[in-house]
Each structure stands twice: as structure tokens, then as C-alpha cells.
């Protein structure tokens, strides 16, 4: 059995495990991040070691590509390493910022998509990534308290039989108690924070652009949360996973107490 097949077998055992390790634990993201880094680095280094530079029409082009690959590998290594150290020391050490804008906007999606090809749950990797970003969010709060907070909700929290349109104006909600939107509206009023219900990623990004919050408290499924965290970075997002008793995007719910805390 090769190293890769053995590793994949162990990963699939984690994937099928009911333990909390593969639920929200940050180690899942780092496990696949480091393994992905090693695989990609070995592949590209081997490619450039074995290939004959004369195969390129211009030798200078070969060295340009090789330099870009080495630079990319270095950025990815630095990104994973600093993320790991940040969580170990419980500090937000993501500097310089431009490197992590590049790293976070590209690498997490590559990891999740790559391992999905081998049968690893993309959603579980996304959940772990969300937990990593949530920890960084909390570490940042130790140094700087946000003054402008946005509470961003998915429209699927609204009961499907409700005739009231609450996107863009949650004031239309009458707090009938059939869904959790009314309770979340009450929390926003108590804490004096902005609250919006978005119908999708495009609307959510527009809301963020218009309100320019210091940080965002977002409720969504793993896919939308992880992509939202990536799209809005370096604006910090704290993600809360919704519950989907009737399947995705239909009458979802959320623990109001978790949001309040």
C-alpha cells in the first residue's frame, strides 16, 4: 500500500467517524492543508527537476515559471505555518496582510475541491476552515473591539409560508414566532447592530460593500459561509452554521442563544 493510499484510507475513516474530530475541529483543515502542500510541492519540484530546460522555446521563460512556482510554494507554506502558529499561540499573526489576502482567497477552495475528488467530504473541510477563521476572529477582538457590526442572515431562515418580504428590510418581519428571524431582529435592536437578510452571495457582498462593517456575524450553510469568509477577507467574519432539518435552503433554523453569545 502506497503512502498516498494509506493516507486516503485514514482520511476516509475520519470522514465516516461520528466523533467531533471531523465535525468542527480545526485540525481537519490543517491536516489536509499540510498534506496538500506536500503533494503539490513535490509534484511541481519534481516536474521542474526532471524536465529539460531546452524543451522550452526560451530558457528564460523556464526560469520565470520556475521562480513563480517557488514563490507560490513559499507563500502557501508561510500561510499554513503562520495560521498554525496563530492558533497555537491564540494570537492573530496574519502579517503581512497582502500575503494572506492571496492565500485565503485561493488555497482553501483548492484544498476542499482537491480532496473532494478523492471522496473526502468538502463540507467537512469547509466546516473546519470556518472554525479556524472564527478563532482568528476572536483573537482579533482581544486587540480591537469592533464598533460597526453587521448581522447577515440567509433568506432560508424565513418560514416558507410567510408572505412578508424581509430581504433588505427586516422591519417587515412581525415576529410571529414561526421562524427565528423575529428573535434575531430583537437581538439586533437590543445590541444596536445592523441586520440584513440576503437571498444569495451577490446580495450579501453588496450589503457588505454598502454598510462597510468592521466585522460580520454571518449565519449560513458551510458552503456559503466558507465562500463568504473568503470573498470578504480581510473583513473579519464570525460564522454560525445553520441547522437544516428539511434539507438545504428550506426552512432552516439557528440557535438564537448561539448568536446572542
Steps between C-alpha positions, in 0.01 A plus 500: 500500500644835398529796734229688310253212509565443870450868572177504300371198686566671832337818378188314391481338842498850645234594247272220617569549869225633723748653740518875535849489348354519153217730593643838584857429607764727353744211461307370200577808290867499599533126435384536140679834455842359591447179302387704198804724531738203504330337199492818292855600593643157417310490172620838373855461627525155337360639177761773475783273615421235239412724208770617263518881482584463129140380451391859543525728200665757723714391793427826674130407496585177684670690778215752526246218543724321749540821703122552508444140614760535778342830606153343511625202701671737743183707547289190562753363751518836677121524507440156651789541743386840631140380525621204706712721727213749541269228630769349724584839657137622488604818320416647161841500329382528139760748375581632247138540403542479121644148526200373692254673268660291222525185713149497649325595176657213306640213706199386715283449191777301331535275805127426530454437127814287471408263782138478390637326191633223732166459679565729797203711603550853372248626754697361794818672385300822460362464853851461636620803303210702646611399847855614424377839380270534802796451731698769317199730531491454877876555533462827309232615746758489778689783330220702344132520587280550192264797498305418184363144498284348228271203567448326165230234464395264219146529366442127562461576872161651416205261511411406143131584556572853619364759254714786630807611306782551748798522267654848521250602769464266793259750656231328294531201734214499755672249733220244475724226644478260206871542434806641676516824301289690753730405788807599299336833417449555873868427569607756239277761661631425850864520391446781248662319208410487131311193382427388145348195337672406173360283223844393381869573481466790257255683725711423807811649339301810403376543857857473630619754245221745589523471879881466527493317837801448726396138533216270399301243693369270228255212510505255209580147385865385482533569127364855516680583823842387381462675164373813675798503736733469201322764290485764776849449644672705647167606658470255787200267508378286787297216354214310662374191320127476456306182562330336202233259627315509164808505278701789357347841433156416640361600841841493664542604859762629740566499872414857599700454819815427296452820305445700818816362658 
